[in-house]
Amino acid sequence: MPNINTLQAITSATSSTYLVVSDQGVARRLNFAGISSQIEQNFTTGVRTDQNLYTTSTVRFIGANLRAEAGIPFLIPSESIGYTFDYFHVTNGNRVGIKQNDTLGSIKFGGYDGAQYLALDRNSSSVEILGVAAEDFEATGNTVTNSGGLLTVAVNPPATRLSALSKQRLLTFTWRSRAGGTVDNAGNPQPAIANIVLGSGQGPTTSTNTPILTNDIGTEQYNGFGATAISLLHSQVIQFGVPNEDEAFFYGSIDGEDLTVTQLEPDPFNRIGTISPGQKLTTVANLTSTNIVFGTEIVSQTSGAPGGTGTYKISVLHNTPNVLLHTSPANSTLKRTNAYIFNTSRGSGLSGQRQPLKTNDYLGEILFQGNDRPDNTAASVPDAIIRAKAIQDFTTSSHGTAVEIWASPIGIPNNASPAPQPTLISSLASGVTSFYSRNYYFNDADLGNPTPLYLSNNNAKFYIDAVSISPSGNDGTIFYGGGGQGVAIKSAGITFPDGSVQTTAFTGATATNVTTIINQPAFRQVSKPASATASGEPGDIYYTSSFIYLCVNTSTWRKIAIATGGVW
């Protein structure tokens, strides 16, 4: 800000130019053409300093319109024009650098409550935009090395008494580091991660339980803040991201632009990664003395198994012996940015009150709901649901889950009584035999002519306990064999691969010295009967080298001697 003496040197001001100053907290507009004489009358030469242009009083604009010349494009925010807040920290009466959690400035929106103004008289607000220091501010000479900031938008909920605790943080912009600090899995430096929070997960904890009061005077109260519902109207959400697996650890040597990979190594999570063009190449910090030039990338693979051992071209020439190397995205914090994560807990979810999940708790769900009437009334129940469900109590060593798919049945109106609810059609869990899968398959294009259903299990055993076919206007053919070329079972008969058709039941063969056996009981080998009336069912049999014991009727046995020799 210029020294006040320089205002006297301005000679181009016209009668329509004004200067706005604070007079006892109220903005005053002064004619700029006569500003020099006004300054001389109010400020003597000995006190005309920069400090005269600062004021600690509150400036109040009543019905003011603020206008300013547009600044440099917003892509260069440090050069933009706007309202500036500059604060400093005071220690023992001395001005020092800003400290972590210091307020950097705020914009408060108050209002007249019928008795006083919230911001001016009550030193509070209904809405507040607040800037906070995320770290101690530091500089080395003219280079600023630390100046991280946070941003919060806080709003007071309706029907709530205004207090220091009542305003809910609807938007909070903070920073966080990856697990293990601001380094990647190989120990190389990485930036902090921008963390945008919609809604407030904070609230009174068990150790500092200070309830928030409603507008009823001291009679009603609640803990924490309400949930946040985010509505995206006519929006298409497009997610860009990088898979978590986009990195690799390996031993390799470099000769010029040629990288030779000799062995892949597991990462800290015991996973074997894949090398791919575009990845950044680095050494593993604290384990390798050889340095790789910052920004070196994998250009292409020239030999070997794709993404594994072999030779690769890199973007910067090196001469490096066989050492442990690492590839990853240019910025490892971008990994796993293709994920939507549900983090669920019991105990209201407030800080200090979270508790482990119990059996049958849902970890998260995605609901699909469609409008069924020509107005703005939404459907009362979801039409389909994808859910993740706890199938055991969660502990540090137990996290058993199942994935469920629910869908609404066909032909039940939404106004039926009781209201229709989605039906569980599939529940999938790993290593749990008590769960089942009930699957329905439809061809949306033509329900009257379904497309074939093919089931495979990578050449492993595949079991079907029962099959039920509702032809629905067709012959309900089941194919046993690949690609519909095996045995075809249909209502008209069984068709074999050679084209032959069996339309009647098999009744056995008839030939010389062959007896036709129809509806005879199957033999079942049992233990030796104690007597001719021992318990047994027709077809039960026991034999030794000398006798055969055969049950011919319920609890009726015959003992048959086995002859040896003779004519066959």
Helices and strands as residue ranges (DSSP letters): G 4-9, E 18-23, E 26-31, G 32-34, H 35-42, G 45-47, G 50-53, G 77-79, E 89-91, E 94-96, E 103-109, E 127-133, E 138-140, E 143-146, E 149-155, E 168-176, E 193-198, E 212-213, E 221-222, E 248-265, E 280-283, E 298-304, E 310-328, G 332-334, G 347-349, E 362-368, E 384-390, E 401-407, E 423-429, E 478-480, G 482-484, E 487-490, E 493-495, E 501-502, E 524-525, E 540-543, E 547-553, E 556-561
